[in-house]
Amino acid sequence: MIRPKQQALALFALICGIQCREAAAAPKFNVLHIVSDDLNVNLGVYGHPEVKSPNIDRLAARGVTFERAYCQFPLCNPSRASFMTGLRPDTTGVYENRTSFRTNVPDAVSIPQSFLNAGYRVSRVGKLYHYGVPTQIGTDGMDDPSSWESVVNPRGRDVDDIALVNVLESSSANGVRTVIGRELKNTGGTLSWLASEAADSEQTDAKGAAAAIVHLEERAKDSKPFYLAVGFYRPHTPYVAPKAYFELYPPQGIKLPVIPSNLSELFPLPALSIQKKAEVGMSDSLRREAIQAYQASTTFMDARVGELLDALRRLKLEDSTIVVFHSDHGYHLGEKNLWQKMSIFEESVRVPLIISVPGNPSNGQRSPRTVELVDLHKTLTDLCEIAGDSKTEGFSLRPLLEKPDSHWAHAAYSQVTRGDLIGTFEAGNDSKKNRSRIMGRSVRTERYRYTEWNGGAAGVELYDHETDPGEYNNLANLPEHASVLASLKKTLTTGETLPR
């Protein structure tokens, strides 16, 4: 005979069991993770007056835009190893483009592995981990096979037409000019561009978008949630896009950055040591051509983002899919006579970051807090309520997604190496065997950037973004800023969080 108390307990257990099964059966968020290569914040949503980015802007209207987001290392491989694992560069030990993070942290759990472990379908299209561009387009590059169930490596006409690309060159006989017909390997690290005769659909990123849409179509028929990572190659040099995109940006309308005549006197030597002779010696006409090509490639890539967003809507996945869009690092376009990456100035380490969570009341808003790409791992696993690895670093951005202006006591940290300057700063230590890298480390709060080179021995920088957003006025040696400098030095050294 079952007693009343036992009956009540049994009924309670039955109800709990049904609720638990219903909760377990409830669909989880899917994730569409879109990464652009070498993209700075020159976008409409970030207030750029020239660049046309209607689709990224459209995503921002249905997501939260982070105004102060920063990479941890402004170079492809170290940055991607960091944000894909949720580990900082000093943890992965990756400071250049040759080392796989698995060499140093073989047991690291990547973002896709966390989703695999949670029962998601996990796929990659294009560049998520490091690839040499353009030499490794169409291959696995330095991919991490354990991160994926399936992969697609698109390859398009932009690779086949590489001999047509204009490549910047400097010589004593001819000065600075562009030449064509260079080998594939000589275009990826050099300013180079091509207004292509080919159609959008023939380019690598368009082929990647098409492959990703096929994945979405398959996933729309599947009951399991998915994590799909799509890595676009543009606007990484060579800046290749169909001619129509170049025509959107007439060179005569492109505004060039102003270069102070005493530029070299304004900064510690390591800050500007990545300047290249050919880039410094460019005429204004060549500068405008290069910027035109970069902007054309950006808008071409933006059109591919639009194709993915359109597919989500068509397949009725919009209301169940988190979309995150960002770049691996920022990009210089002539500021301080710097081009490309590898500085720890704002242009090089600041990145676009937009996260769209279905049903989030804060969608369409902007967060002014300083955040980092290393935060993505904890953020996505938190939003999807799946287990992340306990060793993952960074912080979940979920509180800022729910309330973009809420208190946030975390600064953003970036670092970069200079491998050829150690002898300059250590007297009597100029042999090649001792020319190991020096490290630049920078901390960014909402108001300030503080930077040390070699622990301060090779230079210190302090910039107040309220009065100097271009970072030209170094306040580090001014007595009236000593207390701010000391506070930021402590933050940089200890990682302690501060009130904003």
C-alpha positions as CSV (number, residue, x, y, z in Angstrom):
1,M,0.0,0.0,0.0
2,I,1.4,3.4,-1.0
3,R,1.0,6.0,1.7
4,P,-0.1,9.6,0.9
5,K,3.4,11.0,1.6
6,Q,4.9,8.4,-0.8
7,Q,2.3,9.3,-3.4
8,A,3.1,12.9,-3.2
9,L,6.8,12.2,-3.5
10,A,6.2,10.0,-6.5
11,L,4.1,12.6,-8.2
12,F,6.7,15.3,-7.5
13,A,9.4,13.0,-9.0
14,L,7.2,12.4,-12.0
15,I,6.6,16.1,-12.6
16,C,10.3,16.9,-12.1
17,G,11.2,14.1,-14.6
18,I,8.9,15.5,-17.2
19,Q,10.2,19.0,-16.7
20,C,13.8,17.9,-16.9
21,R,13.1,15.9,-20.1
22,E,11.4,18.9,-21.6
23,A,14.2,21.2,-20.6
24,A,16.7,18.7,-22.1
25,A,14.7,18.6,-25.3
26,A,14.4,22.4,-25.5
27,P,16.4,23.6,-28.5
28,K,19.7,25.3,-27.7
29,F,21.0,28.3,-29.5
30,N,23.0,27.6,-32.7
31,V,26.1,29.7,-33.3
32,L,27.3,31.3,-36.6
33,H,30.8,32.6,-35.9
34,I,32.0,34.9,-38.7
35,V,35.7,36.1,-38.7
36,S,37.1,38.6,-41.1
37,D,40.9,38.7,-41.8
38,D,42.8,42.0,-41.1
39,L,39.7,44.1,-40.7
40,N,39.9,47.4,-38.7
41,V,36.9,49.4,-37.4
42,N,36.6,51.4,-40.6
43,L,32.9,50.4,-41.0
44,G,29.7,52.3,-41.1
45,V,28.5,51.1,-37.7
46,Y,31.7,52.4,-36.2
47,G,31.2,55.8,-37.7
48,H,33.5,55.7,-40.7
49,P,32.3,58.4,-43.2
50,E,33.5,56.6,-46.4
51,V,33.3,52.8,-46.0
52,K,30.1,51.1,-47.1
53,S,29.3,48.1,-44.9
54,P,25.5,47.8,-45.0
55,N,25.3,44.1,-44.0
56,I,27.6,44.4,-41.0
57,D,25.6,47.5,-40.0
58,R,22.4,45.4,-40.4
59,L,23.9,42.8,-38.0
60,A,24.7,45.6,-35.5
61,A,21.0,46.7,-35.6
62,R,20.0,43.2,-34.3
63,G,23.0,42.8,-31.9
64,V,25.2,44.5,-29.4
65,T,28.2,46.5,-30.9
66,F,31.3,46.6,-28.7
67,E,32.9,50.0,-29.2
68,R,36.1,49.1,-27.4
69,A,37.1,45.5,-28.3
70,Y,40.7,44.5,-28.6
71,C,42.8,41.6,-29.8
72,Q,45.5,40.1,-27.6
73,F,48.2,40.1,-30.3
74,P,48.0,42.0,-33.6
75,L,49.1,39.1,-35.9
76,C,47.1,36.3,-37.4
77,N,48.3,33.2,-35.7
78,P,48.9,34.4,-32.2
79,S,45.5,36.2,-32.2
80,R,43.6,33.3,-33.6
81,A,45.2,30.8,-31.3
82,S,44.2,33.0,-28.4
83,F,40.6,33.7,-29.2
84,M,39.9,30.2,-30.5
85,T,41.2,28.6,-27.3
86,G,40.2,31.4,-24.8
87,L,43.9,31.5,-23.7
88,R,46.2,34.5,-23.7
89,P,49.3,34.5,-25.9
90,D,51.6,34.0,-22.8
91,T,49.6,30.8,-22.1
92,T,49.6,29.5,-25.7
93,G,53.2,30.5,-26.2
94,V,52.4,31.6,-29.7
95,Y,54.0,34.9,-30.8
96,E,54.5,34.4,-34.5
97,N,52.9,32.7,-37.6
98,R,54.8,29.4,-37.5
99,T,54.0,27.7,-34.1
100,S,50.8,25.7,-33.6
101,F,49.2,26.3,-30.2
102,R,49.0,22.5,-29.8
103,T,52.8,22.4,-29.5
104,N,52.7,24.3,-26.3
105,V,49.2,23.5,-24.9
106,P,48.3,20.2,-26.4
107,D,45.3,19.8,-24.1
108,A,43.8,23.2,-24.8
109,V,40.0,23.0,-25.5
110,S,39.0,25.2,-28.4
111,I,35.6,26.9,-28.8
112,P,34.5,24.3,-31.4
113,Q,35.7,21.5,-29.2
114,S,33.5,22.8,-26.3
115,F,30.5,22.7,-28.7
116,L,31.5,19.2,-30.0
117,N,31.6,18.0,-26.4
118,A,28.1,19.4,-25.9
119,G,26.7,17.5,-28.8
120,Y,26.6,20.2,-31.4
121,R,27.3,19.8,-35.2
122,V,30.6,21.6,-35.7
123,S,31.9,22.8,-39.0
124,R,34.4,25.2,-40.5
125,V,34.5,27.0,-43.8
126,G,37.6,29.1,-44.7
127,K,40.2,30.6,-42.3
128,L,39.6,30.3,-38.6
129,Y,43.1,29.2,-37.4
130,H,46.1,30.6,-39.2
131,Y,46.6,30.3,-43.0
132,G,49.3,32.0,-45.0
133,V,47.4,34.3,-47.4
134,P,47.4,33.8,-50.3
135,T,49.8,30.9,-50.4
136,Q,47.7,28.5,-48.3
137,I,44.2,29.5,-49.6
138,G,42.5,26.2,-50.6
139,T,44.4,24.1,-48.1
140,D,44.0,23.3,-44.4
141,G,46.8,25.8,-43.5
142,M,47.6,25.6,-39.8
143,D,44.2,24.2,-39.0
144,D,43.4,22.2,-35.8
145,P,41.7,19.0,-37.1
146,S,40.5,18.0,-33.6
147,S,38.3,21.1,-33.6
148,W,35.9,20.1,-36.4
149,E,33.6,17.4,-37.7
150,S,33.8,18.8,-41.3
151,V,35.7,21.5,-43.1
152,V,35.6,23.3,-46.4
153,N,38.7,25.1,-47.9
154,P,37.4,27.4,-50.6
155,R,39.7,28.6,-53.4
156,G,38.8,31.2,-56.0
157,R,39.9,33.3,-58.9
158,D,41.7,35.7,-56.7
159,V,44.4,33.0,-56.2
160,D,44.5,32.1,-59.9
161,D,44.9,35.7,-60.9
162,I,47.8,36.5,-58.5
163,A,50.2,37.3,-61.3
164,L,48.0,40.3,-62.2
165,V,48.2,41.8,-58.7
166,N,49.9,45.2,-58.3
167,V,52.6,44.8,-55.7
168,L,54.3,47.7,-53.9
169,E,58.1,47.8,-54.5
170,S,60.9,50.1,-53.6
171,S,64.3,50.3,-55.4
172,S,67.1,52.9,-55.6
173,A,66.7,53.1,-59.4
174,N,62.9,53.4,-59.6
175,G,61.8,54.7,-56.2
176,V,58.5,53.4,-54.9
177,R,56.0,51.9,-57.4
178,T,53.7,49.0,-58.0
179,V,54.7,46.1,-60.3
180,I,52.8,43.1,-61.5
181,G,53.8,39.5,-62.1
182,R,55.2,38.7,-58.7
183,E,55.2,35.3,-57.2
184,L,52.3,34.2,-54.9
185,K,54.5,34.3,-51.8
186,N,55.5,38.0,-52.4
187,T,51.9,39.4,-52.1
188,G,50.7,38.3,-48.7
189,G,52.9,40.5,-46.5
190,T,53.2,43.4,-48.9
191,L,50.7,46.0,-49.9
192,S,49.2,44.6,-53.1
193,W,45.9,44.9,-54.8
194,L,43.8,44.0,-57.9
195,A,40.5,45.4,-59.3
196,S,39.4,42.0,-60.6
197,E,37.6,41.4,-63.9
198,A,36.0,38.3,-62.3
199,A,32.5,38.1,-60.8
200,D,31.8,38.0,-57.1
201,S,30.9,34.4,-57.3
202,E,34.4,33.5,-58.6
203,Q,36.2,34.8,-55.6
204,T,37.4,32.7,-52.6
205,D,35.1,34.5,-50.1
206,A,32.1,34.1,-52.3
207,K,32.8,30.4,-52.7
208,G,33.2,30.2,-48.9
209,A,29.9,31.9,-48.3
210,A,28.1,29.6,-50.7
211,A,29.6,26.6,-49.0
212,A,28.5,27.9,-45.6
213,I,25.0,28.4,-46.9
214,V,24.9,24.7,-47.9
215,H,25.9,23.8,-44.4
216,L,23.1,26.1,-43.0
217,E,20.6,24.4,-45.4
218,E,21.7,21.0,-44.1
219,R,21.5,22.1,-40.5
220,A,18.0,23.6,-40.9
221,K,16.8,20.0,-41.5
222,D,18.7,18.6,-38.4
223,S,17.4,18.5,-34.9
224,K,20.8,19.0,-33.4
225,P,22.1,22.5,-32.7
226,F,25.1,23.7,-34.7
227,Y,28.3,25.8,-34.4
228,L,29.4,26.9,-37.8
229,A,32.6,29.0,-38.1
230,V,33.1,31.0,-41.3
231,G,36.4,32.7,-41.9
232,F,36.7,35.2,-44.7
233,Y,40.1,36.1,-46.3
234,R,39.4,39.7,-47.2
235,P,40.4,42.4,-46.7
236,H,43.8,40.8,-46.1
237,T,46.4,41.8,-48.7
238,P,46.4,41.2,-51.6
239,Y,43.3,43.4,-51.6
240,V,41.3,41.7,-54.4
241,A,37.7,42.5,-55.3
242,P,35.7,42.9,-58.4
243,K,36.0,46.3,-60.2
244,A,32.6,47.4,-59.1
245,Y,33.7,47.6,-55.5
246,F,36.7,49.8,-56.4
247,E,34.3,52.2,-58.2
248,L,32.5,52.8,-54.9
249,Y,35.7,54.6,-53.7
250,P,37.0,57.2,-56.1
251,P,40.6,57.9,-55.0
252,Q,40.2,61.6,-55.1
253,G,37.6,61.4,-52.4
254,I,39.8,59.4,-50.0
255,K,41.2,61.4,-47.0
256,L,44.8,60.6,-46.0
257,P,46.0,60.6,-42.4
258,V,48.2,63.6,-41.5
259,I,51.8,62.6,-40.7
260,P,53.6,65.0,-38.3
261,S,57.0,66.1,-39.6
262,N,58.6,65.2,-36.3
263,L,57.0,61.7,-36.2
264,S,60.1,59.8,-35.2
265,E,60.6,62.1,-32.1
266,L,57.2,61.3,-30.7
267,F,57.5,57.6,-29.9
268,P,59.9,55.1,-28.4
269,L,61.9,53.3,-31.1
270,P,60.1,50.0,-31.0
271,A,56.7,51.6,-31.6
272,L,57.6,52.6,-35.2
273,S,60.3,50.0,-36.0
274,I,57.9,48.1,-38.2
275,Q,57.8,50.9,-40.8
276,K,58.8,49.7,-44.2
277,K,60.8,51.7,-46.6
278,A,58.4,51.2,-49.6
279,E,55.4,52.1,-47.5
280,V,56.9,55.3,-46.0
281,G,58.1,56.3,-49.5
282,M,54.7,56.0,-51.2
283,S,53.3,59.0,-53.0
284,D,49.9,60.3,-52.0
285,S,48.5,58.8,-55.1
286,L,49.7,55.3,-54.2
287,R,48.4,55.7,-50.7
288,R,45.0,56.5,-52.0
289,E,45.1,53.5,-54.4
290,A,46.0,51.2,-51.5
291,I,43.2,52.6,-49.2
292,Q,40.8,52.4,-52.1
293,A,41.6,48.7,-52.6
294,Y,41.4,47.9,-48.9
295,Q,38.0,49.6,-48.7
296,A,36.8,47.8,-51.8
297,S,37.8,44.5,-50.3
298,T,36.0,45.4,-47.1
299,T,32.7,46.1,-48.9
300,F,33.1,42.9,-51.0
301,M,33.5,40.9,-47.7
302,D,30.6,42.7,-46.2
303,A,28.4,41.5,-49.1
304,R,29.3,37.9,-48.2
305,V,28.2,38.6,-44.6
306,G,24.9,39.7,-46.1
307,E,24.5,36.4,-48.0
308,L,24.9,34.5,-44.7
309,L,22.4,36.7,-42.9
310,D,19.9,36.3,-45.8
311,A,20.3,32.6,-45.6
312,L,19.6,32.6,-41.8
313,R,16.3,34.4,-42.5
314,R,15.3,32.3,-45.5
315,L,15.9,29.1,-43.5
316,K,14.1,30.4,-40.4
317,L,17.2,30.1,-38.3
318,E,17.4,33.7,-37.3
319,D,15.4,33.3,-34.1
320,S,17.6,30.4,-32.9
321,T,21.1,31.4,-34.0
322,I,23.6,33.6,-32.2
323,V,25.7,35.5,-34.7
324,V,29.1,36.8,-33.7
325,F,31.2,38.9,-36.1
326,H,34.7,40.1,-35.5
327,S,38.2,40.4,-37.0
328,D,41.4,38.8,-35.8
329,H,43.1,42.2,-35.3
330,G,43.0,45.8,-36.5
331,Y,44.9,47.3,-39.4
332,H,46.9,50.5,-40.1
333,L,46.2,52.4,-43.3
334,G,49.1,54.9,-43.2
335,E,48.6,56.4,-39.7
336,K,52.1,57.3,-38.3
337,N,53.5,55.9,-41.6
338,L,52.4,52.4,-40.5
339,W,50.5,50.0,-42.7
340,Q,49.0,46.6,-41.9
341,K,49.5,45.2,-38.3
342,M,52.0,44.5,-35.5
343,S,51.8,47.7,-33.7
344,I,50.0,48.2,-30.3
345,F,48.5,51.5,-31.3
346,E,44.7,51.7,-31.4
347,E,44.4,51.1,-35.2
348,S,46.2,47.8,-35.0
349,V,44.7,46.2,-31.8
350,R,41.2,47.5,-31.8
351,V,38.7,45.2,-33.6
352,P,35.1,45.3,-34.7
353,L,33.0,43.0,-32.5
354,I,29.2,42.4,-32.8
355,I,27.2,39.7,-31.0
356,S,23.6,39.1,-31.9
357,V,21.6,37.0,-29.5
358,P,18.0,36.2,-30.5
359,G,15.4,37.9,-28.3
360,N,18.0,40.0,-26.4
361,P,16.2,43.2,-25.4
362,S,19.6,45.1,-25.7
363,N,19.9,44.3,-29.4
364,G,20.7,47.5,-31.4
365,Q,22.6,49.0,-28.5
366,R,26.3,49.7,-28.1
367,S,28.6,48.9,-25.2
368,P,31.4,51.3,-24.3
369,R,33.3,48.9,-22.1
370,T,36.8,47.6,-22.8
371,V,36.5,43.9,-23.8
372,E,38.8,41.3,-25.4
373,L,38.7,38.6,-28.1
374,V,39.9,36.1,-25.4
375,D,36.5,36.6,-23.8
376,L,34.7,34.9,-26.7
377,H,35.1,31.3,-25.5
378,K,33.5,32.0,-22.1
379,T,30.9,34.2,-23.7
380,L,29.6,31.7,-26.2
381,T,29.6,28.7,-23.9
382,D,27.8,30.8,-21.3
383,L,25.2,32.0,-23.8
384,C,24.5,28.5,-24.9
385,E,24.7,27.1,-21.4
386,I,27.2,24.5,-22.2
387,A,30.4,23.5,-20.3
388,G,33.6,25.4,-21.1
389,D,37.1,24.3,-20.1
390,S,38.1,25.4,-16.6
391,K,41.4,26.7,-17.9
392,T,39.8,29.2,-20.3
393,E,40.8,32.8,-19.6
394,G,38.9,36.0,-20.2
395,F,35.4,36.9,-19.0
396,S,31.9,36.1,-20.2
397,L,30.4,39.2,-21.9
398,R,26.9,38.0,-21.1
399,P,26.4,40.8,-18.5
400,L,27.2,43.4,-21.2
401,L,25.0,41.8,-23.7
402,E,22.1,42.0,-21.2
403,K,23.0,45.5,-20.1
404,P,25.6,47.1,-22.4
405,D,26.5,50.0,-20.1
406,S,26.7,48.0,-16.9
407,H,29.7,48.3,-14.6
408,W,32.7,46.4,-16.0
409,A,35.9,46.4,-14.1
410,H,38.1,44.7,-16.7
411,A,40.8,46.3,-18.8
412,A,42.0,45.0,-22.2
413,Y,45.5,43.7,-22.7
414,S,47.5,43.4,-26.0
415,Q,51.1,42.5,-26.7
416,V,53.5,42.3,-29.6
417,T,57.1,41.4,-30.2
418,R,60.0,43.1,-31.8
419,G,62.6,40.5,-32.7
420,D,65.4,42.6,-34.1
421,L,66.0,45.3,-31.5
422,I,67.3,43.6,-28.4
423,G,70.9,44.7,-29.1
424,T,69.8,48.3,-29.2
425,F,68.7,48.2,-25.6
426,E,71.2,46.0,-24.0
427,A,74.7,47.5,-24.2
428,G,77.4,45.1,-25.2
429,N,74.9,42.5,-26.1
430,D,74.7,42.9,-29.9
431,S,75.5,39.4,-31.1
432,K,73.0,37.6,-33.2
433,K,72.5,34.8,-30.7
434,N,71.4,37.4,-28.1
435,R,69.0,39.2,-30.5
436,S,65.9,37.5,-29.0
437,R,62.6,39.3,-29.1
438,I,61.6,42.1,-26.8
439,M,58.0,42.4,-25.8
440,G,55.7,45.3,-26.0
441,R,52.7,45.1,-23.6
442,S,49.7,47.5,-23.5
443,V,46.7,47.9,-21.3
444,R,43.6,49.8,-22.5
445,T,40.9,51.2,-20.2
446,E,38.0,53.3,-21.4
447,R,40.1,56.5,-21.2
448,Y,43.8,55.5,-21.4
449,R,46.3,53.4,-23.2
450,Y,49.5,52.5,-21.3
451,T,52.3,50.7,-23.1
452,E,55.7,49.3,-21.9
453,W,58.5,48.1,-24.2
454,N,60.8,45.5,-22.5
455,G,59.2,46.2,-19.1
456,G,59.8,49.9,-19.7
457,A,63.5,49.7,-20.4
458,A,62.9,50.3,-24.1
459,G,60.2,52.9,-23.7
460,V,56.9,53.8,-22.0
461,E,53.8,55.4,-23.6
462,L,50.7,56.9,-22.0
463,Y,47.8,58.3,-24.1
464,D,44.6,60.0,-23.0
465,H,41.8,59.1,-25.4
466,E,39.5,61.8,-24.2
467,T,41.9,64.4,-25.6
468,D,44.1,62.4,-28.0
469,P,42.3,59.6,-29.8
470,G,45.0,59.4,-32.4
471,E,47.6,58.6,-29.8
472,Y,50.2,61.2,-30.7
473,N,50.7,63.0,-27.4
474,N,52.8,60.7,-25.1
475,L,52.1,61.7,-21.5
476,A,54.3,59.2,-19.8
477,N,57.0,61.6,-18.7
478,L,54.8,64.4,-17.5
479,P,54.7,64.8,-13.7
480,E,51.0,65.7,-13.6
481,H,50.2,62.2,-15.0
482,A,52.4,60.3,-12.6
483,S,49.6,58.9,-10.5
484,V,47.6,57.7,-13.6
485,L,50.8,56.1,-15.0
486,A,51.5,54.3,-11.7
487,S,48.0,53.0,-11.5
488,L,48.0,51.7,-15.1
489,K,51.5,50.2,-14.6
490,K,50.1,48.2,-11.7
491,T,47.1,47.1,-13.8
492,L,49.4,46.0,-16.7
493,T,51.8,44.2,-14.3
494,T,49.3,42.4,-12.1
495,G,46.2,42.2,-14.2
496,E,44.2,43.7,-11.3
497,T,40.9,45.1,-12.3
498,L,40.1,48.8,-11.7
499,P,37.0,50.9,-11.4
500,R,36.3,52.5,-14.8
